[in-house]
Amino acid sequence: LSGAPVEDPVVMSQIRQNLREKHARHIADLRAYYDSEIQSLKQQLEANLLFEDLCNLYVLNRCEQLDAALNEASARIKALENKNNLLEKQVAEWKERFQALSSTSKVLQERIEEMRTTHKEKDNTISRLQSRLKELEEAFEKAYKLSDNKNTRLKEENKMFQNLLGEYESLGKEHERVKDTLNTTENKLLDANTQISDLKRTILKLEAQLKQVEHENMLKLRH
């Protein structure tokens, strides 16, 4: 069982079953011990008739003490079992929350990768547009020098230039929006990772408390 994952419900069920069986065996041992003690005292009472009254009083007092001790041990075992069940429930809840946050973190990571790819494509598009813009500027200057119909060619080239500038500015704005969205998503991912770390620490703390309670339970049973 020590090598199996803690979240395995079969393992947890076996652990709880083993604890219940140990509790039952210890209670049975205690009852057998107390019954044997009472029987021994009764035999001593029969063997010492001269001290019958004193022995009777002693036996009654001893029986009451043993019964009280047995009841106290049973109550303590029951309280420890309840505490174990509560801690197991808390560990299960925190693990479910941890799994949910892990899934969210994975989705956010995938989204960031997609946005980075899109961002890279936008950068490439902007680079191509810049190259194209430069080519058009060069063509515009060349056409301006060589064309006889300077005014017509100038208007056409200027119109193409303005269209290209508009497309370039639009892509630049979209690029900025993508960058802002990417930063926001990365911040969410950092928050999710922080929550995951907190949950891991909480789960470890709860598991340590569970082990401590089980240890106290075993010490109490031995006592």
Backbone as JSON, one array per atom type, in Angstrom:
{
  "sequence": "LSGAPVEDPVVMSQIRQNLREKHARHIADLRAYYDSEIQSLKQQLEANLLFEDLCNLYVLNRCEQLDAALNEASARIKALENKNNLLEKQVAEWKERFQALSSTSKVLQERIEEMRTTHKEKDNTISRLQSRLKELEEAFEKAYKLSDNKNTRLKEENKMFQNLLGEYESLGKEHERVKDTLNTTENKLLDANTQISDLKRTILKLEAQLKQVEHENMLKLRH",
  "N": [[0.83, -1.21, 0.0], [2.08, 1.16, 0.56], [3.42, 1.9, -1.72], [1.49, 2.58, -3.55], [-0.56, 5.06, -5.26], [-1.91, 7.8, -3.35], [-4.4, 8.83, -3.96], [-5.83, 6.72, -4.94], [-8.9, 5.16, -4.84], [-9.35, 2.52, -4.11], [-7.12, 1.85, -2.61], [-7.39, 3.68, -0.49], [-9.79, 2.74, 0.57], [-8.99, 0.2, 1.41], [-7.15, 0.95, 3.37], [-8.81, 2.23, 5.25], [-10.43, 0.03, 5.89], [-8.54, -1.68, 7.03], [-7.82, -0.19, 9.27], [-10.26, -0.16, 10.66], [-10.49, -2.91, 11.18], [-8.25, -3.28, 12.8], [-8.94, -1.64, 14.96], [-11.19, -3.02, 15.85], [-10.02, -5.45, 16.61], [-8.3, -4.58, 18.64], [-10.14, -3.59, 20.51], [-11.48, -5.94, 21.08], [-9.37, -7.36, 22.22], [-8.9, -5.76, 24.46], [-11.32, -6.11, 25.82], [-11.19, -8.85, 26.29], [-8.94, -8.91, 27.9], [-9.8, -7.4, 30.12], [-11.97, -8.93, 30.89], [-10.61, -11.26, 31.6], [-9.13, -10.28, 33.74], [-11.16, -9.58, 35.52], [-12.22, -12.13, 35.95], [-10.05, -13.33, 37.15], [-9.91, -11.87, 39.49], [-12.31, -12.6, 40.63], [-11.81, -15.3, 41.12], [-9.78, -15.06, 43.0], [-11.31, -13.91, 44.97], [-13.01, -16.03, 45.7], [-11.1, -17.77, 46.71], [-10.18, -16.57, 48.98], [-11.88, -16.46, 51.45], [-11.89, -15.38, 53.96], [-11.44, -12.74, 53.69], [-13.69, -11.73, 52.53], [-15.59, -9.54, 52.4], [-13.94, -7.29, 52.04], [-12.62, -8.01, 49.7], [-14.76, -8.19, 47.94], [-15.58, -5.51, 47.79], [-13.26, -4.41, 46.68], [-13.13, -5.77, 44.25], [-15.48, -4.87, 43.0], [-14.93, -2.12, 42.8], [-12.69, -2.28, 41.19], [-13.74, -3.42, 38.86], [-15.48, -1.4, 38.05], [-13.6, 0.58, 37.48], [-12.24, -0.65, 35.37], [-14.3, -0.92, 33.5], [-14.87, 1.8, 33.06], [-12.43, 2.61, 31.97], [-12.43, 1.07, 29.63], [-14.66, 2.13, 28.3], [-13.8, 4.74, 27.95], [-11.59, 4.33, 26.26], [-12.9, 3.26, 24.03], [-14.48, 5.45, 23.28], [-12.49, 7.29, 22.64], [-11.25, 6.01, 20.46], [-13.37, 6.03, 18.65], [-13.63, 8.8, 18.27], [-11.18, 9.35, 17.04], [-11.48, 7.87, 14.69], [-13.56, 9.32, 13.48], [-12.23, 11.74, 13.08], [-10.25, 10.89, 11.31], [-11.85, 10.2, 9.08], [-12.88, 12.72, 8.44], [-10.53, 14.13, 7.73], [-9.74, 12.6, 5.54], [-11.83, 13.15, 3.79], [-11.43, 15.92, 3.42], [-8.91, 15.87, 2.16], [-9.59, 14.56, -0.23], [-11.35, 16.47, -1.34], [-9.62, 18.67, -1.72], [-7.86, 17.54, -3.55], [-9.51, 17.15, -5.75], [-10.05, 19.82, -6.37], [-7.47, 20.63, -6.97], [-6.98, 19.07, -9.27], [-8.86, 20.22, -10.98], [-7.86, 22.84, -11.22], [-5.43, 22.21, -12.38], [-6.26, 21.27, -14.87], [-7.4, 23.63, -15.87], [-5.11, 25.21, -15.97], [-3.67, 23.84, -17.91], [-5.28, 24.24, -20.17], [-5.09, 27.04, -20.38], [-2.37, 27.24, -20.91], [-2.22, 25.99, -23.41], [-3.76, 27.81, -24.83], [-2.15, 30.08, -24.68], [0.06, 29.21, -26.17], [-1.18, 28.99, -28.66], [-1.82, 31.68, -29.07], [0.71, 32.78, -29.12], [1.68, 31.62, -31.45], [-0.08, 32.79, -33.31], [0.64, 35.44, -32.88], [3.26, 35.38, -33.79], [2.79, 34.84, -36.49], [1.45, 37.19, -37.18], [3.55, 39.0, -36.82], [5.25, 38.16, -38.86], [3.62, 38.75, -41.04], [3.48, 41.53, -40.8], [6.16, 42.11, -41.25], [6.41, 41.32, -43.9], [4.64, 43.13, -45.07], [5.97, 45.5, -44.51], [8.23, 45.15, -46.08], [7.0, 45.06, -48.56], [5.92, 47.62, -48.57], [8.22, 49.12, -48.66], [9.16, 48.34, -51.18], [7.11, 49.37, -52.74], [7.42, 52.08, -52.23], [9.91, 52.49, -53.43], [9.24, 51.8, -56.05], [7.36, 53.74, -56.49], [8.88, 56.1, -56.39], [10.55, 55.59, -58.58], [8.69, 55.36, -60.63], [7.65, 57.89, -60.55], [9.73, 59.41, -61.48], [10.1, 58.43, -64.09], [7.67, 58.37, -65.46], [5.51, 59.82, -67.91], [2.98, 60.78, -67.54], [2.69, 62.18, -64.91], [1.0, 63.12, -62.83], [-1.31, 61.43, -62.86], [-0.18, 58.87, -62.43], [0.97, 59.4, -60.0], [-1.25, 59.81, -58.31], [-2.43, 57.26, -58.41], [-0.38, 55.63, -57.34], [-0.15, 56.85, -54.88], [-2.66, 56.3, -53.8], [-2.52, 53.5, -53.62], [-0.45, 53.38, -51.83], [-1.57, 54.63, -49.56], [-3.63, 52.8, -48.99], [-2.11, 50.57, -48.36], [-0.78, 51.56, -46.12], [-2.97, 51.88, -44.41], [-3.75, 49.2, -44.08], [-1.46, 48.27, -42.88], [-1.43, 49.76, -40.46], [-3.81, 48.78, -39.33], [-3.15, 46.09, -38.93], [-1.1, 46.51, -37.15], [-2.48, 47.52, -34.91], [-4.09, 45.31, -34.31], [-2.08, 43.54, -33.7], [-1.1, 44.69, -31.32], [-3.36, 44.32, -29.71], [-3.39, 41.53, -29.58], [-1.0, 41.13, -28.22], [-1.64, 42.3, -25.74], [-3.73, 40.61, -24.92], [-2.31, 38.22, -24.73], [-0.53, 38.83, -22.63], [-2.39, 39.13, -20.55], [-3.45, 36.53, -20.43], [-1.14, 35.11, -19.72], [-0.72, 36.15, -17.17], [-2.99, 35.12, -15.89], [-2.31, 32.43, -16.04], [-0.05, 32.39, -14.39], [-1.3, 33.01, -11.95], [-2.92, 30.74, -11.71], [-0.94, 28.77, -11.49], [0.19, 29.57, -9.08], [-1.98, 29.13, -7.32], [-2.13, 26.36, -7.65], [0.31, 25.59, -6.5], [-0.19, 26.41, -3.86], [-2.31, 24.69, -3.25], [-1.01, 22.22, -3.44], [0.74, 22.42, -1.26], [-1.17, 22.57, 0.78], [-2.44, 20.07, 0.54], [-0.29, 18.37, 1.16], [0.06, 19.15, 3.81], [-2.4, 18.38, 4.92], [-2.24, 15.6, 4.5], [-0.06, 15.07, 6.13], [-1.21, 15.72, 8.61], [-3.16, 13.74, 8.66], [-1.57, 11.44, 8.8], [-0.41, 11.96, 11.29], [-2.65, 11.83, 12.96], [-3.35, 9.13, 12.59], [-1.07, 8.01, 13.66], [-1.28, 8.88, 16.34], [-3.6, 7.54, 16.94], [-2.79, 4.83, 16.81], [-0.9, 4.87, 18.89], [-2.62, 5.39, 21.03], [-4.23, 3.12, 20.96], [-2.3, 1.15, 21.55], [-1.63, 1.98, 24.12]],
  "CA": [[0.0, 0.0, 0.0], [2.92, 2.35, 0.63], [3.85, 2.27, -3.06], [0.35, 2.95, -4.39], [-0.95, 6.48, -5.13], [-2.83, 8.06, -2.23], [-5.74, 9.14, -4.42], [-6.52, 5.51, -5.39], [-9.99, 4.86, -3.9], [-9.22, 1.14, -3.59], [-6.12, 1.9, -1.54], [-7.98, 4.38, 0.65], [-10.79, 1.84, 1.16], [-8.26, -0.84, 2.15], [-6.58, 1.55, 4.58], [-9.89, 2.41, 6.22], [-10.85, -1.3, 6.35], [-7.51, -2.19, 7.93], [-7.94, 0.55, 10.54], [-11.44, -0.65, 11.38], [-10.19, -4.24, 11.7], [-7.32, -3.12, 13.93], [-9.72, -1.11, 16.09], [-12.04, -4.09, 16.37], [-9.17, -6.43, 17.3], [-7.84, -4.0, 19.89], [-11.26, -3.55, 21.46], [-11.7, -7.32, 21.53], [-8.27, -7.7, 23.14], [-9.15, -5.06, 25.73], [-12.42, -6.77, 26.53], [-10.7, -10.14, 26.78], [-8.03, -8.64, 29.02], [-10.58, -6.99, 31.29], [-12.74, -10.11, 31.35], [-9.67, -12.15, 32.29], [-8.81, -9.64, 35.0], [-12.32, -9.74, 36.4], [-12.31, -13.55, 36.33], [-8.99, -13.62, 38.11], [-10.3, -11.28, 40.77], [-13.38, -13.43, 41.2], [-11.19, -16.51, 41.67], [-9.13, -14.67, 44.25], [-12.36, -13.69, 45.96], [-13.45, -17.33, 46.19], [-10.02, -18.43, 47.45], [-9.9, -15.86, 50.23], [-13.19, -16.23, 52.08], [-11.75, -14.61, 55.19], [-11.47, -11.33, 53.33], [-14.77, -11.68, 51.55], [-16.17, -8.21, 52.26], [-12.95, -6.39, 51.46], [-12.39, -8.41, 48.31], [-15.93, -7.81, 47.14], [-15.49, -4.08, 47.55], [-12.15, -4.18, 45.76], [-13.51, -6.27, 42.93], [-16.47, -3.96, 42.42], [-14.24, -0.9, 42.41], [-11.81, -2.6, 40.04], [-14.61, -3.62, 37.7], [-15.94, -0.09, 37.61], [-12.47, 1.26, 36.86], [-11.98, -1.27, 34.08], [-15.38, -0.54, 32.59], [-14.68, 3.2, 32.71], [-11.28, 2.68, 31.06], [-12.85, 0.53, 28.36], [-15.55, 3.09, 27.65], [-12.99, 5.88, 27.52], [-10.81, 3.91, 25.1], [-13.81, 3.13, 22.89], [-14.85, 6.8, 22.85], [-11.32, 7.9, 22.0], [-11.09, 5.36, 19.15], [-14.44, 6.54, 17.79], [-13.3, 10.18, 17.92], [-10.08, 9.3, 16.08], [-12.04, 7.41, 13.42], [-14.28, 10.44, 12.89], [-11.25, 12.7, 12.62], [-9.65, 10.3, 10.11], [-12.81, 10.32, 7.98], [-12.95, 14.13, 8.07], [-9.31, 14.47, 7.02], [-9.78, 11.93, 4.23], [-12.77, 13.91, 2.96], [-10.78, 17.18, 3.05], [-7.86, 15.57, 1.18], [-10.26, 14.28, -1.51], [-11.85, 17.73, -1.9], [-8.49, 19.48, -2.19], [-7.31, 16.9, -4.74], [-10.41, 17.48, -6.86], [-9.8, 21.22, -6.74], [-6.15, 20.66, -7.6], [-7.12, 18.54, -10.62], [-9.58, 21.21, -11.79], [-6.93, 23.93, -11.52], [-4.42, 21.7, -13.32], [-6.89, 21.27, -16.19], [-7.5, 25.03, -16.31], [-3.75, 25.65, -16.3], [-3.3, 23.22, -19.18], [-6.03, 24.94, -21.22], [-4.48, 28.36, -20.53], [-1.06, 27.07, -21.55], [-2.47, 25.75, -24.82], [-4.23, 29.07, -25.41], [-0.98, 30.95, -24.81], [0.84, 28.72, -27.3], [-1.89, 29.4, -29.88], [-1.69, 33.13, -29.25], [2.09, 33.05, -29.52], [1.78, 31.27, -32.87], [-0.76, 33.86, -34.05], [1.47, 36.63, -32.75], [4.4, 35.21, -34.7], [2.29, 34.99, -37.86], [1.21, 38.61, -37.39], [4.85, 39.65, -36.99], [5.72, 37.84, -40.22], [2.8, 39.52, -41.99], [3.93, 42.92, -40.72], [7.47, 42.21, -41.91], [6.17, 41.28, -45.35], [4.04, 44.4, -45.47], [7.01, 46.51, -44.49], [9.04, 44.94, -47.29], [6.18, 45.49, -49.69], [5.84, 49.07, -48.51], [9.49, 49.65, -49.15], [9.18, 48.13, -52.62], [6.2, 50.33, -53.37], [8.04, 53.39, -52.17], [10.94, 52.54, -54.47], [8.55, 51.84, -57.35], [6.72, 55.06, -56.6], [9.9, 57.07, -56.75], [10.99, 55.31, -59.94], [7.61, 55.71, -61.55], [7.52, 59.35, -60.55], [10.79, 59.97, -62.31], [10.07, 57.96, -65.47], [6.35, 58.46, -66.1], [5.14, 61.09, -68.54], [1.76, 61.25, -66.89], [3.12, 62.16, -63.52], [-0.1, 63.33, -61.89], [-2.14, 60.22, -62.78], [0.58, 57.81, -61.75], [1.17, 59.79, -58.6], [-2.48, 59.53, -57.58], [-2.6, 55.8, -58.27], [0.59, 55.11, -56.39], [-0.48, 57.39, -53.56], [-3.8, 55.54, -53.32], [-2.0, 52.2, -53.2], [0.37, 53.6, -50.64], [-2.48, 54.88, -48.44], [-4.28, 51.52, -48.66], [-1.14, 49.72, -47.68], [-0.56, 52.11, -44.8], [-4.14, 51.54, -43.59], [-3.66, 47.77, -43.71], [-0.35, 48.12, -41.94], [-1.86, 50.27, -39.16], [-4.8, 47.84, -38.79], [-2.42, 44.92, -38.42], [-0.36, 46.93, -35.96], [-3.42, 47.56, -33.78], [-4.44, 43.92, -33.96], [-0.89, 42.98, -33.06], [-1.08, 45.19, -29.95], [-4.43, 43.63, -28.96], [-2.93, 40.16, -29.34], [0.01, 41.19, -27.16], [-2.33, 42.55, -24.47], [-4.44, 39.36, -24.55], [-1.29, 37.25, -24.34], [-0.07, 39.19, -21.29], [-3.46, 38.81, -19.6], [-3.51, 35.06, -20.28], [0.04, 34.67, -18.96], [-0.98, 36.49, -15.76], [-3.93, 34.11, -15.37], [-1.57, 31.18, -15.87], [0.76, 32.53, -13.18], [-2.21, 32.89, -10.8], [-3.32, 29.33, -11.59], [0.21, 28.02, -10.97], [0.3, 29.92, -7.65], [-3.02, 28.37, -6.61], [-1.75, 24.93, -7.65], [1.35, 25.4, -5.48], [-0.85, 26.48, -2.54], [-3.08, 23.44, -3.04], [-0.05, 21.14, -3.17], [1.18, 22.55, 0.14], [-2.3, 22.24, 1.66], [-2.62, 18.62, 0.49], [0.79, 17.76, 1.94], [-0.22, 19.43, 5.22], [-3.52, 17.51, 5.34], [-1.76, 14.23, 4.56], [0.75, 14.98, 7.34], [-2.14, 15.67, 9.74], [-3.79, 12.42, 8.64], [-0.59, 10.49, 9.33], [-0.27, 12.23, 12.71], [-3.83, 11.28, 13.64], [-3.23, 7.67, 12.58], [-0.04, 7.66, 14.63], [-1.87, 9.03, 17.66], [-4.58, 6.47, 17.09], [-2.07, 3.61, 17.12], [-0.35, 5.01, 20.24], [-3.71, 5.27, 21.98], [-4.62, 1.71, 21.0], [-1.27, 0.41, 22.29], [-1.78, 2.36, 25.52]],
  "C": [[0.86, 1.25, 0.0], [3.37, 2.81, -0.74], [2.74, 2.72, -3.95], [0.04, 4.43, -4.22], [-2.01, 6.67, -4.08], [-4.25, 8.26, -2.72], [-6.5, 7.91, -4.91], [-7.63, 5.17, -4.4], [-9.91, 3.45, -3.33], [-8.24, 1.12, -2.43], [-6.68, 2.56, -0.3], [-9.01, 3.5, 1.35], [-10.1, 0.75, 1.97], [-7.66, -0.29, 3.44], [-7.65, 1.7, 5.66], [-10.35, 1.06, 6.78], [-9.84, -1.88, 7.33], [-7.59, -1.5, 9.29], [-9.13, 0.05, 11.35], [-11.16, -2.03, 11.99], [-9.23, -4.17, 12.89], [-8.05, -2.61, 15.17], [-10.55, -2.22, 16.73], [-11.2, -5.11, 17.15], [-8.68, -5.88, 18.65], [-8.94, -3.94, 20.94], [-11.54, -4.95, 22.0], [-10.61, -7.75, 22.52], [-8.47, -7.04, 24.5], [-10.26, -5.75, 26.53], [-11.97, -8.12, 27.1], [-9.79, -9.95, 27.99], [-8.81, -8.3, 30.28], [-11.43, -8.14, 31.83], [-11.84, -11.08, 32.11], [-9.3, -11.59, 33.66], [-9.94, -9.81, 36.01], [-12.44, -11.19, 36.88], [-11.25, -13.92, 37.36], [-9.33, -13.07, 39.5], [-11.41, -12.1, 41.44], [-12.8, -14.71, 41.82], [-10.46, -16.21, 42.97], [-10.16, -14.46, 45.37], [-12.84, -15.01, 46.55], [-12.39, -18.01, 47.05], [-9.73, -17.79, 48.8], [-11.21, -15.48, 50.91], [-13.07, -15.38, 53.33], [-11.83, -13.12, 54.92], [-12.59, -11.05, 52.32], [-15.31, -10.26, 51.35], [-15.21, -7.24, 51.58], [-12.7, -6.7, 50.0], [-13.56, -8.04, 47.42], [-15.89, -6.32, 46.79], [-14.39, -3.76, 46.53], [-12.51, -4.6, 44.34], [-14.51, -5.33, 42.26], [-15.81, -2.67, 41.94], [-13.37, -1.13, 41.17], [-12.61, -2.78, 38.76], [-15.11, -2.28, 37.16], [-14.82, 0.68, 36.91], [-12.18, 0.7, 35.46], [-13.05, -0.93, 33.05], [-15.23, 0.91, 32.12], [-13.52, 3.36, 31.71], [-11.65, 2.17, 29.67], [-13.75, 1.5, 27.6], [-14.77, 4.3, 27.13], [-12.17, 5.54, 26.28], [-11.69, 3.8, 23.86], [-14.2, 4.51, 22.36], [-13.69, 7.48, 22.12], [-11.1, 7.31, 20.6], [-12.14, 5.88, 18.17], [-14.14, 7.97, 17.33], [-12.17, 10.22, 16.88], [-10.56, 8.82, 14.71], [-12.77, 8.55, 12.71], [-13.31, 11.48, 12.33], [-10.55, 12.21, 11.36], [-10.56, 10.48, 8.91], [-12.89, 11.77, 7.49], [-11.72, 14.56, 7.27], [-9.27, 13.84, 5.64], [-10.7, 12.69, 3.28], [-12.13, 15.22, 2.49], [-9.7, 16.95, 2.0], [-8.48, 15.32, -0.19], [-10.76, 15.57, -2.16], [-10.71, 18.59, -2.46], [-7.87, 18.86, -3.45], [-8.19, 17.17, -5.96], [-10.19, 18.91, -7.33], [-8.46, 21.38, -7.45], [-6.22, 20.16, -9.04], [-7.83, 19.54, -11.53], [-8.65, 22.36, -12.18], [-5.85, 23.48, -12.49], [-4.98, 21.69, -14.74], [-6.99, 22.68, -16.75], [-6.13, 25.56, -16.74], [-3.31, 25.09, -17.65], [-3.99, 23.92, -20.35], [-5.42, 26.32, -21.48], [-3.13, 28.28, -21.24], [-1.22, 26.83, -23.05], [-2.91, 27.03, -25.52], [-3.07, 30.04, -25.63], [-0.12, 30.53, -26.01], [0.18, 29.12, -28.62], [-1.7, 30.89, -30.16], [-0.26, 33.51, -29.65], [2.3, 32.74, -31.0], [1.14, 32.35, -33.73], [0.06, 35.14, -34.04], [2.67, 36.57, -33.71], [3.97, 35.39, -36.15], [2.02, 36.47, -38.16], [2.52, 39.37, -37.59], [5.4, 39.42, -38.39], [4.95, 38.64, -41.27], [3.24, 40.99, -42.0], [5.28, 43.11, -41.41], [7.3, 42.2, -43.42], [5.57, 42.59, -45.85], [5.06, 45.53, -45.47], [7.91, 46.4, -45.72], [8.29, 45.43, -48.53], [6.05, 47.01, -49.76], [7.11, 49.71, -49.05], [9.6, 49.5, -50.66], [8.29, 49.14, -53.34], [6.76, 51.74, -53.34], [9.1, 53.55, -53.26], [10.3, 52.62, -55.85], [7.9, 53.19, -57.58], [7.72, 56.12, -57.03], [10.37, 56.88, -58.19], [9.94, 55.72, -60.96], [7.44, 57.23, -61.65], [8.56, 60.0, -61.46], [10.63, 59.64, -63.79], [8.75, 58.2, -66.18], [6.13, 59.83, -66.7], [3.91, 61.68, -67.87], [1.99, 61.2, -65.38], [1.94, 62.28, -62.55], [-0.96, 62.08, -61.72], [-1.42, 59.11, -62.05], [0.79, 58.13, -60.28], [-0.07, 59.5, -57.76], [-2.68, 58.04, -57.35], [-1.64, 55.22, -57.23], [0.29, 55.6, -54.97], [-1.66, 56.63, -52.93], [-3.38, 54.15, -52.82], [-1.2, 52.33, -51.91], [-0.51, 53.82, -49.4], [-3.2, 53.59, -48.01], [-3.35, 50.6, -47.89], [-0.85, 50.22, -46.27], [-1.74, 51.79, -43.87], [-4.11, 50.09, -43.14], [-2.56, 47.54, -42.69], [-0.74, 48.6, -40.54], [-2.88, 49.34, -38.51], [-4.13, 46.61, -38.19], [-1.62, 45.28, -37.17], [-1.26, 46.98, -34.73], [-3.81, 46.16, -33.33], [-3.28, 43.23, -33.26], [-0.81, 43.43, -31.6], [-2.16, 44.5, -29.1], [-4.02, 42.2, -28.62], [-1.9, 40.13, -28.22], [-0.64, 41.4, -25.79], [-3.05, 41.29, -23.99], [-3.45, 38.3, -24.08], [-0.77, 37.55, -22.94], [-1.11, 38.84, -20.23], [-3.53, 37.3, -19.35], [-2.33, 34.53, -19.49], [-0.12, 34.99, -17.48], [-1.94, 35.49, -15.13], [-3.22, 32.79, -15.13], [-0.7, 31.24, -14.62], [-0.09, 32.39, -11.93], [-2.61, 31.44, -10.6], [-2.18, 28.49, -11.03], [0.42, 28.3, -9.48], [-0.72, 29.15, -6.83], [-2.7, 26.89, -6.55], [-0.69, 24.67, -6.6], [0.75, 25.44, -4.08], [-1.62, 25.2, -2.24], [-2.14, 22.27, -2.75], [0.41, 21.2, -1.72], [0.06, 22.17, 1.11], [-2.53, 20.73, 1.71], [-1.54, 17.91, 1.3], [0.55, 17.95, 3.44], [-1.34, 18.52, 5.74], [-3.07, 16.05, 5.45], [-0.88, 14.03, 5.8], [-0.13, 14.9, 8.59], [-2.81, 14.3, 9.84], [-2.84, 11.36, 9.21], [-0.41, 10.68, 10.83], [-1.43, 11.65, 13.51], [-3.77, 9.76, 13.69], [-2.18, 7.21, 13.59], [-0.56, 7.78, 16.07], [-2.87, 7.93, 17.95], [-3.89, 5.16, 17.5], [-1.46, 3.68, 18.53], [-1.43, 4.84, 21.29], [-4.16, 3.81, 22.11], [-3.6, 0.87, 21.77], [-1.38, 0.7, 23.79], [-2.96, 1.64, 26.14]]
}
